[in-house]
Amino acid sequence: MSSGIQRNYGSLEEDEILSRDGSSAGERRLPLADLLLVLFGISSWVAVNGVWAELPLLVAALPEGWALPSYLSVIVQLANLGPVLYSVLRARLNGRASRLDVVAVYTMVTVGAAACLLSGLLWRRTSVIGGTSHSTALFTLVFFIALVDCTSSVVYVPYTARFKHGYLVSYMIGEGLSGLLPSLVALIQGVGGNAECVNGTGPNGSVVPVPAELQPRFAVDDFFYFLCSMMVVSGVAFALLQHLPRLAPAREPADGAAAVGEPAAAAGCPLPPPGPATPVALSAMAPLLLLQAAISLLANGVLPSVQSYSVLPYGNVAFHLVATLSLMANPAACLVLYAAPVRRPVVAAGWAALGGLCAVYLLVTAALSPTPPLQGTAAGQALVVLGWVLFVGLTTYSKVGIASLLRPYGGRALFWYGAATQAGSTLGALAAFLAVNVFDAFQGYYPC
């Protein structure tokens, strides 16, 4: 398998270097096009990343409590129907696909901005289902947010491909910022410290200790309004990209480079440009695809769903740092991959194994909640934060490395890469949801 997958990959290094400056010799770049494509790329995942960055405050305020991440993980996986349906529709339209992409972008940015705005207004609204209060307003709006962000992978890249090759890098920078910006804003927002106990009213009117409401620097409502403003800025950037006459030299004709048969990015990282497509048997790709499915099962399904059980016993501050710094680990891993690309399957497997060791530790902390190792110590807080950041960074590096290894073999190889990713992510999210909400396999920590 290794020799088959590695064949022809070494020749990509020169192509990758050419793609870094983004243009052929003598081609004049338009800085305005670069700026607008960066702003446009921010809207790709900024809303979903923002929801995850806000989890410490949402978990503390909503009735699902510690189980909230498991609900959101399943909702995000359901939203992956969007790119599947759009890809089918785009394939049927053939020559009219370029026009569809433009309409789709306007629609998605509008829906995303509206969903973020309504989340700021309605995120506390609940409904009683089966005798239990649930955050139905937030769940519905997060579904639309995730539908927009997941579908952006198959809409934004084909649109960006109409610009001359070098400008794709600018879009990818924006996509990387879609994780960095909400995490920085959430860091500034803070959570107001660890939980403190105050007197509250019990079921029979007695006085009982309850956790005090968290006091961030600004409210959850305002954070959702920030996400809405980012979507609006991206929408304006897209409109300018479409209509500013100055940008005409940067654009290809509508039917030029728009026919993109496979994704140009994985986990928010730009992939090396494809070399000559080389036939490869599915059996030769199977080990890499199984590894990708296993990584996705943990990174996209199981661990995000039990994050609160893994981290909250160490305090709100630790949870806040994990939610924000782990988002920063994703673009950081992309930068490392850009400087040191994966050229052999054994390298991807090795980094994935290190990520797996981190996953074991994080699962142990979740399983032992409410009394995980080193609870109440600075060392315990530091270890769990470091474990999450390393896990996200290592698995991101491995996932994109696998995509880079498969990319020279064309759309078929990347189709199976996407299928393995989705299968692992969905299976992990469903398994974790059942473990948390049906079998009560995890217990929360309540300090009061």
C-alpha positions in Angstrom: 0.0 0.0 0.0 2.7 2.5 1.0 4.5 2.4 -2.3 1.3 2.6 -4.3 0.1 5.7 -2.4 3.4 7.4 -2.4 3.9 7.0 -6.2 4.1 10.3 -8.0 3.6 12.3 -4.7 7.1 13.5 -4.6 6.6 15.4 -7.9 4.0 17.6 -6.1 6.6 19.5 -4.2 7.5 21.8 -7.1 3.8 22.4 -7.8 3.2 23.1 -4.2 6.0 25.7 -4.1 4.5 27.3 -7.2 1.2 27.6 -5.6 2.5 29.4 -2.5 3.1 32.7 -4.2 -0.1 32.0 -6.1 0.6 33.2 -9.6 2.7 32.7 -12.6 5.6 34.9 -13.4 4.6 38.2 -14.8 1.0 38.1 -13.6 0.0 41.2 -11.7 -1.9 40.4 -8.5 -4.7 42.6 -7.3 -4.4 43.2 -3.5 -8.1 44.2 -3.3 -9.0 40.8 -4.7 -6.8 39.1 -2.1 -8.4 41.1 0.7 -12.0 40.4 -0.4 -11.3 36.7 -0.9 -9.9 36.6 2.7 -13.1 38.3 4.0 -15.2 36.0 1.9 -13.5 32.9 3.2 -14.1 33.9 6.8 -17.8 33.1 6.4 -17.1 29.4 5.5 -16.9 28.1 9.1 -17.0 31.1 11.4 -20.6 30.5 12.7 -20.1 26.8 13.6 -16.7 27.5 15.1 -18.3 30.4 17.1 -20.9 28.1 18.5 -18.3 25.7 19.8 -16.2 28.6 21.2 -19.3 29.7 23.1 -20.0 26.3 24.6 -18.8 27.1 28.2 -21.4 29.8 28.5 -24.1 27.8 26.7 -23.6 24.7 28.8 -23.9 26.7 32.0 -27.1 28.4 30.9 -29.2 25.9 28.9 -31.3 23.0 30.3 -29.3 20.3 28.5 -26.3 21.2 30.6 -23.3 19.0 30.1 -25.1 16.9 27.5 -25.4 20.0 25.2 -22.3 19.2 23.1 -23.7 15.7 22.3 -26.9 17.3 20.8 -25.0 19.8 18.8 -22.6 17.2 17.4 -25.5 15.2 16.0 -27.1 18.3 14.6 -23.9 19.3 12.8 -23.7 15.8 11.3 -27.3 16.0 10.0 -26.5 19.3 8.3 -24.0 17.4 6.1 -27.0 16.5 4.0 -26.6 20.0 2.5 -23.4 19.4 0.6 -24.6 16.1 -0.6 -27.8 17.5 -2.0 -26.1 20.5 -3.5 -23.5 18.4 -5.2 -26.2 16.3 -6.9 -28.0 19.4 -8.0 -24.8 21.0 -9.4 -24.0 17.8 -11.3 -27.4 17.9 -13.0 -27.1 21.5 -14.1 -23.8 21.1 -15.8 -23.2 24.3 -17.8 -25.4 26.4 -15.5 -23.5 25.3 -12.4 -21.5 28.6 -12.3 -24.7 30.6 -12.0 -26.0 28.3 -9.4 -22.9 28.8 -7.3 -23.4 32.6 -7.2 -27.1 32.3 -6.2 -26.1 29.7 -3.6 -23.5 32.0 -2.0 -25.9 34.9 -1.7 -28.5 32.5 -0.2 -26.1 30.9 2.2 -24.6 34.2 3.5 -28.1 35.6 4.0 -29.4 32.4 5.9 -26.2 32.3 8.0 -26.4 35.9 9.0 -30.1 35.6 9.8 -29.5 32.4 11.9 -26.7 34.1 13.9 -28.9 37.2 14.5 -31.9 35.1 15.6 -29.6 33.0 17.8 -28.6 36.2 19.6 -32.3 37.0 20.2 -33.7 33.5 20.9 -30.9 31.2 22.2 -32.5 31.0 25.7 -35.9 30.0 24.3 -36.9 26.4 25.3 -39.8 24.0 24.8 -41.0 21.1 26.8 -40.7 17.8 24.9 -41.6 14.5 26.6 -41.7 16.3 30.0 -38.2 17.7 29.6 -37.1 21.2 28.7 -35.0 21.5 25.5 -33.3 24.3 23.7 -35.4 24.0 20.6 -34.7 27.5 19.3 -30.9 27.1 19.5 -31.0 23.6 18.0 -33.1 24.8 15.0 -30.8 27.8 14.4 -27.6 25.8 14.8 -28.9 23.3 12.2 -29.2 26.2 9.7 -25.8 27.6 10.7 -24.3 24.2 10.2 -26.1 23.6 6.9 -24.6 26.8 5.6 -21.1 26.1 6.9 -21.0 22.4 5.7 -22.3 23.3 2.3 -19.7 26.1 1.9 -17.1 23.3 1.2 -18.8 22.5 -2.1 -20.0 26.0 -3.0 -17.2 28.4 -2.1 -14.3 26.5 -3.6 -15.8 26.1 -7.1 -16.7 29.9 -7.0 -13.1 30.8 -5.9 -11.7 28.5 -8.6 -13.0 31.1 -11.2 -10.2 33.4 -10.0 -6.7 32.8 -11.3 -5.0 30.0 -9.4 -3.1 32.2 -6.9 -6.1 33.7 -5.3 -7.3 30.3 -3.9 -4.6 30.8 -1.2 -6.2 34.0 -0.1 -9.6 32.3 0.3 -7.9 29.5 2.3 -6.4 32.1 4.6 -9.9 33.4 5.2 -11.1 29.9 5.9 -8.4 29.5 8.5 -9.4 32.8 10.1 -12.9 31.4 10.5 -11.7 29.4 13.4 -9.1 31.9 14.8 -11.4 35.0 14.9 -14.2 33.6 17.0 -11.8 31.9 19.4 -9.9 35.2 20.0 -13.2 37.0 20.6 -14.3 34.3 23.0 -11.0 34.5 24.8 -11.6 38.3 25.3 -15.2 37.5 26.4 -14.0 35.2 29.1 -16.3 33.2 31.5 -15.9 35.3 34.7 -13.9 32.7 36.6 -14.7 29.3 38.1 -18.1 28.5 39.6 -19.0 30.1 42.9 -21.9 28.9 45.1 -24.7 31.3 46.2 -28.0 30.8 48.0 -30.9 29.7 45.8 -34.4 28.3 46.2 -34.9 24.6 46.3 -38.0 22.7 45.0 -39.8 22.9 48.4 -38.9 26.6 48.9 -35.9 25.8 51.1 -32.6 27.7 50.7 -30.0 25.6 48.8 -26.6 26.4 47.4 -26.6 26.9 43.6 -23.8 27.9 41.1 -23.7 31.6 40.5 -24.4 32.7 36.9 -21.3 33.2 34.9 -20.2 36.8 34.4 -18.3 37.2 31.0 -17.1 40.6 29.8 -20.0 40.6 27.3 -23.1 38.5 26.8 -23.8 35.4 24.7 -26.2 37.6 22.7 -23.5 40.0 21.7 -21.2 37.1 20.6 -23.9 35.9 18.2 -24.3 39.4 16.9 -20.5 39.4 16.3 -20.9 36.2 14.2 -23.8 37.8 12.3 -21.6 40.8 11.5 -18.8 38.5 10.2 -21.4 36.9 7.9 -22.5 40.3 6.7 -18.9 41.5 6.0 -18.3 38.3 4.0 -21.5 38.9 2.0 -20.4 42.4 1.2 -17.0 41.1 0.1 -18.6 38.5 -2.1 -20.9 41.2 -3.8 -17.8 43.3 -4.4 -15.9 40.4 -5.9 -18.9 39.9 -8.3 -19.4 43.4 -9.4 -16.3 45.6 -9.1 -15.0 46.2 -12.6 -11.5 46.6 -11.2 -11.4 42.9 -10.3 -12.1 41.7 -13.9 -8.4 40.9 -14.6 -8.4 38.5 -11.6 -11.5 36.6 -12.7 -11.6 33.8 -15.2 -14.6 33.6 -17.6 -17.6 32.1 -15.9 -17.2 28.7 -17.6 -13.4 28.7 -17.1 -12.2 27.1 -13.9 -15.5 26.6 -12.2 -15.7 22.9 -12.9 -14.1 21.5 -9.8 -14.5 17.8 -9.4 -13.0 17.4 -5.9 -12.5 19.5 -2.8 -9.5 21.8 -2.6 -9.2 21.8 1.1 -9.6 19.5 4.1 -10.2 20.6 7.7 -9.7 24.2 6.5 -6.2 23.6 5.0 -5.2 24.1 1.4 -4.2 20.8 -0.3 -1.3 20.5 -2.8 -2.4 20.9 -6.4 -3.2 17.6 -8.1 -0.6 15.9 -10.3 -1.5 13.6 -13.2 -4.3 11.3 -12.0 -2.9 7.8 -11.4 -5.3 4.9 -11.2 -5.2 3.2 -7.7 -7.3 0.3 -6.4 -9.7 0.9 -3.5 -7.9 -1.9 -1.7 -4.6 0.1 -1.8 -6.4 3.1 -0.3 -8.2 1.1 2.3 -5.7 1.5 5.1 -5.6 5.2 4.8 -9.4 5.4 4.5 -9.8 3.3 7.6 -7.4 5.5 9.4 -9.3 8.6 8.3 -12.6 7.1 9.5 -11.1 6.3 12.9 -9.6 9.8 13.3 -13.0 11.4 12.3 -14.9 9.1 14.7 -12.9 10.5 17.6 -12.1 14.1 16.4 -15.5 15.0 14.8 -17.9 12.7 16.7 -17.0 11.2 20.1 -14.7 13.7 21.8 -16.6 16.9 20.9 -19.7 15.3 22.3 -18.1 14.5 25.7 -15.9 17.6 25.9 -17.9 19.0 28.8 -17.4 15.8 30.9 -13.7 15.8 30.2 -13.0 19.4 31.1 -15.7 21.0 33.3 -14.6 19.1 36.4 -11.4 21.1 36.2 -13.5 24.4 36.2 -15.1 26.9 33.8 -11.7 28.5 33.1 -10.2 25.3 31.8 -13.3 24.6 29.7 -13.1 28.1 28.3 -9.5 27.6 27.4 -10.1 24.3 25.7 -13.0 25.6 23.7 -11.0 28.6 22.4 -7.4 27.3 22.1 -8.4 24.0 20.4 -10.0 26.1 17.6 -6.6 27.9 17.3 -4.8 24.6 17.1 -6.5 23.8 13.7 -5.0 26.7 11.7 -1.7 26.2 13.6 -1.6 22.6 12.3 -2.3 23.8 8.8 0.7 26.1 9.0 2.9 23.3 10.1 1.6 21.1 7.3 2.2 23.9 4.8 5.9 24.0 5.9 6.3 20.2 6.4 3.8 18.4 4.2 3.1 14.7 4.8 4.8 12.6 2.1 4.5 9.1 3.5 1.5 7.2 4.9 3.6 6.0 7.9 4.1 9.7 8.9 0.3 10.3 8.9 -0.3 7.2 10.9 2.4 8.1 13.4 1.0 11.5 14.1 -2.5 10.0 14.3 -1.2 7.5 16.9 0.1 10.3 19.0 -3.3 12.0 18.7 -4.8 8.7 19.8 -2.8 8.7 23.0 -4.2 12.2 23.7 -7.7 10.9 23.0 -7.2 8.0 25.5 -6.3 10.5 28.2 -9.3 12.8 27.4 -11.7 9.8 27.3 -10.4 8.7 30.7 -11.0 12.2 32.2 -14.6 12.1 30.8 -15.3 8.6 32.0 -14.0 9.4 35.5 -16.1 12.6 35.8 -17.0 14.0 38.3 -13.7 13.1 39.9 -11.0 12.9 37.1 -7.3 12.7 37.9 -5.6 15.7 39.5 -9.0 17.5 39.9 -8.6 20.8 41.8 -4.9 21.2 40.9 -3.2 23.5 38.5 -1.4 20.5 37.0 -4.7 18.8 36.2 -6.1 21.9 34.5 -2.9 22.4 32.5 -2.8 18.7 31.4 -6.4 18.6 30.2 -6.1 21.9 28.3 -2.8 20.7 26.7 -4.3 17.3 25.9 -7.2 18.9 24.0 -5.0 21.3 22.1 -2.5 18.6 21.1 -5.3 16.2 20.1 -6.9 18.8 17.8 -3.6 19.8 16.3 -2.3 16.2 15.8 -5.5 14.9 14.3 -5.9 17.9 12.0 -2.3 17.4 10.7 -3.0 13.7 10.1 -6.4 14.2 8.4 -5.1 16.8 6.0 -1.9 14.7 5.4 -4.1 11.8 4.4 -6.0 14.0 2.0 -2.7 15.2 0.5 -1.5 11.7 -0.1 -4.8 10.7 -1.8 -5.2 13.9 -3.9 -2.8 12.9 -6.8 -5.2 10.0 -7.5 -8.1 12.2 -8.5 -11.7 12.8 -7.6 -12.4 9.1 -6.9 -9.8 8.9 -4.2 -11.1 12.1 -2.6 -14.7 10.9 -2.9 -13.8 7.9 -0.7 -11.8 10.2 1.6 -15.0 12.3 2.1 -17.1 9.2 2.6 -14.7 7.8 5.2 -14.7 11.1 7.0 -18.5 11.4 7.1 -19.0 7.8 8.1 -16.6 8.0 11.0 -18.0 11.4 12.1 -21.6 10.3 12.0 -20.9 7.0 13.8 -18.9 8.7 16.5 -21.6 11.4 17.1 -24.4 8.9 17.3 -22.5 6.6 19.6 -21.6 9.4 21.9 -25.2 10.8 21.9 -26.5 7.4 23.0 -23.8 7.0 25.6 -24.5 10.4 27.1 -28.3 10.7 26.8 -29.6 7.1 26.8 -27.2 5.0 28.8 -26.0 7.8 31.1 -22.4 6.6 30.8 -21.0 10.0 31.9 -21.7 12.0 35.0 -21.5 15.7 35.5 -19.7 17.6 38.2 -21.8 20.0 40.3 -19.7 22.0 42.8 -22.6 23.2 44.9 
